[in-house]
Amino acid sequence: MAGVLPRDEVIVPPITFVASASAIARIGAVPVFVDVDPETINLNPALVEAAITERTRAIVLVHFGGCPADLDSFTKLCREHNLVLIEDCAHAHGAEWKGRRVGSFGHFGSFSFQGSKNMTAGEGGILITNDEALAENARSIANQGRRTGGAWYEHVNLGTNARLTGFQAALLLNQLERLPQQVTTRMDQAADLRAGLAVAGALQPTPAKLDKRITAHAFHLFSMQYFADALGGVSRDRFVEALQAEGLPAMAGYPYPIYQNELFKQRPHTVHQCPEAEAYCSSSVWLPQNALLADREWIDTALAAINKVCANADELLAHSTSNSTTRSAELSLPVSGHE
Ligand SMILES: Cc1ncc(COP(=O)(O)O)c(C=O)c1O
């Protein structure tokens, strides 16, 4: 669809859901994992530039957690190196870079409507592009290789059935109307949470400060990093368990960078050194997007719970029996599984 061929290299971040990279491997291309910027947890443009080879054909740029990646740098890089830019906007419905919606900068923008996402139809997704030829090709592949205006049994491409149903589209169109208001609400609530966390100490939001060019952050995740030293060495997972016991829908982030999945043992791929990605996985704590749609009172309750857990760190250390990896919360807010 984007002209990526088997054995071409495609640069992708290691902090994302596996689909960002398995889409590359599935067509026989080679995922090349490059480290993230520790501030944004998005691909680091300088490291990406250093990883470009004569085989590099595309970059899959994930706007992790709904935080737009540095689109000034990546659009320039792709222009200069003649690369296809695919924006993975699965977390970033309604996010904006300098007043323009993400997904509209690259050759393609892809959005997921899976159950945990900021807009959902249960499952499904959408691909957007400003290029008519790419759009026709994408439509054809998603519709069993048919062409627009062609006959039902005429197939011009090797396609599949990736069609969204009309029923799903109706649900989504309705949500699209509410999206701008929800983006504003999540951003307002996130700003209050960030201000409160400055007091709590052991947790720092990622990014610590929002780049001014980010005019809308989708906050699919309210991402934080936990500093065990601030609480006398209480482990991240014990800390998350304690937050959950207070009723917070907190969870530990991705357990490891995606290149550590067994899948990649069987598939050609390249891993550049990713110390920042590894550090993020061992320290991250997330709140899901729907928590940020709760009212202001809930934010105060959440901050009080975080402060209570921090204030009782000694007790957590004394009763540190758990060595399990905390994955999902007993929830006071409904949260579906995060992909
Ligand atoms: C960053 C990212 N990319 C891609 C996907 C894949 O989306 P889907 O499950 O709709 O195929 C997800 C999914 O959940 C995701 O979080």
The ligand as a Gaussian input file, in Angstrom:
#p B3LYP/6-31G(d) Opt

LIG

0 1
 C       -0.058000       2.016000      19.365000
 C       -0.991000       1.020000      18.759000
 N       -0.900000       0.740000      17.454000
 C       -1.717000      -0.144000      16.851000
 C       -2.708000      -0.793000      17.552000
 C       -3.562000      -1.797000      16.845000
 O       -4.869000      -1.457000      16.806000
 P       -5.970000      -2.591000      16.540000
 O       -6.012000      -3.456000      17.748000
 O       -7.214000      -1.806000      16.321000
 O       -5.526000      -3.319000      15.318000
 C       -2.856000      -0.535000      18.909000
 C       -3.873000      -1.166000      19.679000
 O       -4.532000      -1.547000      20.232000
 C       -1.974000       0.395000      19.541000
 O       -2.080000       0.656000      20.847000

